[in-house]
Structure formats: C-alpha cells, structure tokens
Amino acid sequence: MKKQIIREQMLILRNQVDGQSYDRLSLKAQKRLIAAPGFQQAGTLALYSPIRHEVATDQLFSSALTAGKQIYYPRVCGDNLEFCRVFSGDDLVAGAFGVAEPIGEATIAVADLDLVVVPGVAFSYDGFRLGYGRGFYDRQLAGRPATTIAAGLCFDFQLVSQLPIEEHDQQLDYVVTETKSIPCRT
C-alpha cells in the first residue's frame, strides 16, 4: 500500500477518537514511556507538540521537569528541525504549520540528546514510521549515535505490520503505545 493511502486512512482513524478516549489513551501511552528505562535514564530529551490527535506529551513534560531533565522541543528552520530548550509551556508559541514551537535560543544537536520522542501517523512493528511527508524527523535522526534513543509514541491502532520504506527512512529504537513497548533495533 502506498504511503499516501496509509496516511489518509490513519488520519481518519485518529480524528475519530473522541476527546475522553484521546485523553485516557494518551495518558496510558505516556505513563508507559515514563516507566521505560530510556525515559528514566535520559538527562536530555526532546518532546513534540501534538497536532491532529497525536498522542499528548503533557505528562512526559511534567515528569521530565519534576525529575530535573533538560527538555527540548523542535522548531522548523528551513527544511530542518532545531531542538530548543523549554522550561515551561510559556516557552511555546504557534509556529510553522500551526504547531507550537519553542521561542528560546538554547539549541542542542540530536547527537547530544539521550531520548527523542517522535510523533507519526503510522508505525510498523519493526520501528519505521510514516509522518506527514516532509522528512523533518528522518533528516534529524539520520546518523544519530547509538546513545540517542528514538522512541515513537502512538496509539495501538496506528501500528501496522509493514510500511513502505524508502532509503531516507530512519528506524526507531522503540515504539510505545498505550498497551505495549516494542523494541525495534537490536
């Protein structure tokens, strides 16, 4: 199946989740990631600002802040993302594509992050993801060191057995949902 067809089908499914279910499932997925060793051991992590019913990240932010972790969010800079430090929700404003982005200037290279939490439209069990088609995360994750863990965060229904893979697509280390954490790389 082509990427665009999968993308369209998944976005329809994701948009059909009612508010109460969205909150409940998002909280479960976040709690599962918070309990994971990759989150627990991370001193620096990148989160995302959810759009279009992507799994929420507010609990991840709160837990990381309470634990004294350094938190970064992506900001679109041309064809790339740059990750800027965020200290509170007030450090985020509407940016490119209507996504909340950081206003700060303190940036960090992906190679210096311990954990990158990655959104997506669909995820495969072997750790590949389908985003909105612009390749921002794939470009950032390319060439990352083994010390930088990339974890996809999604709902169970976003998991598919296989995705069409192109040369530039980057494999994640884990995919986390409300019911499972799937290791994807050995």
C-alpha positions as CSV (number, residue, x, y, z in Angstrom):
1,M,0.0,0.0,0.0
2,K,1.3,3.5,-0.8
3,K,2.3,5.9,1.9
4,Q,-0.3,8.5,1.0
5,I,-3.2,5.9,1.2
6,I,-1.9,4.7,4.6
7,R,-1.5,8.3,5.8
8,E,-5.1,9.2,4.8
9,Q,-6.6,6.2,6.4
10,M,-4.7,6.7,9.7
11,L,-5.6,10.3,9.9
12,I,-9.2,9.5,9.5
13,L,-9.0,6.9,12.3
14,R,-7.1,9.2,14.6
15,N,-9.5,12.0,14.1
16,Q,-12.4,9.7,15.0
17,V,-11.1,9.3,18.6
18,D,-13.4,11.2,20.9
19,G,-11.9,13.6,23.5
20,Q,-12.4,11.4,26.5
21,S,-10.8,8.4,24.8
22,Y,-8.0,10.5,23.5
23,D,-7.1,11.8,27.0
24,R,-7.3,8.3,28.5
25,L,-5.2,6.6,25.8
26,S,-2.7,9.4,25.7
27,L,-2.2,9.2,29.4
28,K,-1.7,5.5,29.3
29,A,0.9,5.7,26.5
30,Q,2.7,8.5,28.3
31,K,2.8,6.5,31.6
32,R,4.2,3.5,29.7
33,L,7.0,5.7,28.2
34,I,7.7,7.4,31.6
35,A,8.2,3.9,33.1
36,A,10.7,2.9,30.4
37,P,14.4,2.8,31.1
38,G,15.1,5.1,28.2
39,F,13.0,7.8,29.7
40,Q,14.1,7.2,33.3
41,Q,17.8,7.3,32.4
42,A,17.6,10.3,30.0
43,G,19.1,13.5,31.2
44,T,18.2,15.4,28.0
45,L,15.1,14.6,25.9
46,A,13.2,16.1,23.0
47,L,9.4,16.1,23.0
48,Y,6.9,17.3,20.4
49,S,3.8,19.5,20.5
50,P,1.0,17.2,19.4
51,I,-1.3,18.2,16.5
52,R,-4.2,16.4,14.9
53,H,-4.8,14.0,17.7
54,E,-1.2,12.8,18.0
55,V,-0.5,11.3,21.5
56,A,-0.3,14.1,24.0
57,T,3.0,14.8,25.7
58,D,2.0,17.0,28.7
59,Q,2.6,14.2,31.3
60,L,6.0,13.5,29.7
61,F,6.9,17.2,30.1
62,S,5.7,17.3,33.7
63,S,7.5,14.2,34.7
64,A,10.7,15.3,33.0
65,L,10.5,18.7,34.6
66,T,9.9,17.2,38.0
67,A,12.9,14.9,37.6
68,G,15.2,17.8,36.6
69,K,15.7,16.7,33.0
70,Q,16.6,19.1,30.2
71,I,13.6,19.3,27.8
72,Y,13.8,20.4,24.2
73,Y,11.1,20.8,21.5
74,P,11.6,21.0,17.8
75,R,11.3,24.2,15.7
76,V,11.2,24.3,11.9
77,C,14.2,26.0,10.5
78,G,14.0,25.8,6.7
79,D,14.0,22.1,5.7
80,N,15.3,21.0,9.1
81,L,14.3,20.9,12.8
82,E,16.3,22.5,15.5
83,F,15.7,21.5,19.1
84,C,15.4,24.3,21.6
85,R,15.3,24.2,25.4
86,V,11.9,24.7,27.0
87,F,11.4,25.5,30.7
88,S,7.6,25.9,30.8
89,G,4.6,25.8,28.5
90,D,5.0,29.6,28.2
91,D,8.1,28.9,26.1
92,L,6.0,27.5,23.2
93,V,4.2,29.6,20.6
94,A,2.4,28.9,17.4
95,G,4.9,28.3,14.7
96,A,5.2,26.5,11.3
97,F,2.2,24.5,10.2
98,G,0.3,25.7,13.4
99,V,2.5,23.6,15.6
100,A,3.6,25.0,19.0
101,E,7.3,25.7,18.8
102,P,9.9,26.9,21.3
103,I,10.9,30.6,21.4
104,G,14.2,30.0,23.2
105,E,17.7,30.2,21.7
106,A,19.4,27.4,23.6
107,T,19.6,24.6,21.0
108,I,21.1,21.1,21.1
109,A,22.2,18.7,18.4
110,V,20.3,15.4,18.2
111,A,23.5,13.6,18.9
112,D,23.6,15.3,22.4
113,L,20.1,14.2,23.3
114,D,19.5,11.0,25.3
115,L,16.0,10.5,24.1
116,V,13.9,11.8,21.1
117,V,10.2,11.2,21.3
118,V,8.9,11.1,17.8
119,P,5.3,11.6,16.6
120,G,3.9,10.0,13.5
121,V,0.8,9.0,11.6
122,A,1.6,5.3,11.4
123,F,4.3,3.0,12.8
124,S,5.4,-0.5,11.9
125,Y,6.4,-3.2,14.4
126,D,10.0,-3.0,13.2
127,G,10.3,0.7,14.0
128,F,9.6,2.6,10.9
129,R,7.2,5.5,10.9
130,L,5.1,7.4,8.5
131,G,4.8,11.1,9.2
132,Y,3.2,13.9,7.2
133,G,5.7,13.5,4.3
134,R,8.2,16.3,4.8
135,G,11.0,14.2,6.3
136,F,11.9,16.5,9.1
137,Y,12.4,13.7,11.7
138,D,14.2,11.4,9.3
139,R,16.7,14.1,8.4
140,Q,17.4,14.7,12.1
141,L,17.6,11.1,13.1
142,A,20.0,10.1,10.3
143,G,23.4,9.4,11.6
144,R,22.4,9.7,15.3
145,P,24.7,7.8,17.7
146,A,23.6,4.7,19.5
147,T,23.4,6.7,22.7
148,T,20.5,8.8,21.3
149,I,17.3,6.7,21.6
150,A,14.5,7.4,19.3
151,A,11.0,6.3,20.5
152,G,7.9,6.6,18.5
153,L,4.7,7.4,20.5
154,C,1.4,6.3,19.1
155,F,-1.9,4.6,19.8
156,D,-2.3,0.9,19.2
157,F,-4.5,1.4,16.1
158,Q,-1.6,3.3,14.5
159,L,0.5,0.2,14.4
160,V,0.7,-1.7,11.0
161,S,2.6,-4.8,10.2
162,Q,4.6,-3.1,7.4
163,L,5.2,0.3,5.9
164,P,6.7,1.1,2.5
165,I,10.3,2.0,3.3
166,E,12.5,4.4,1.3
167,E,16.2,4.9,1.6
168,H,15.9,8.0,3.8
169,D,13.5,6.5,6.3
170,Q,15.0,6.1,9.8
171,Q,14.3,3.2,12.1
172,L,13.3,3.9,15.7
173,D,14.6,2.1,18.7
174,Y,11.2,1.7,20.3
175,V,7.5,2.2,19.6
176,V,5.4,2.9,22.6
177,T,1.6,2.7,22.7
178,E,-1.0,2.7,25.5
179,T,-0.6,-1.1,25.8
180,K,2.9,-2.0,24.8
181,S,6.5,-1.0,24.3
182,I,8.1,-2.6,21.2
183,P,11.9,-2.8,20.9
184,C,12.7,-2.4,17.2
185,R,16.5,-2.4,16.9
186,T,19.0,-4.9,18.2
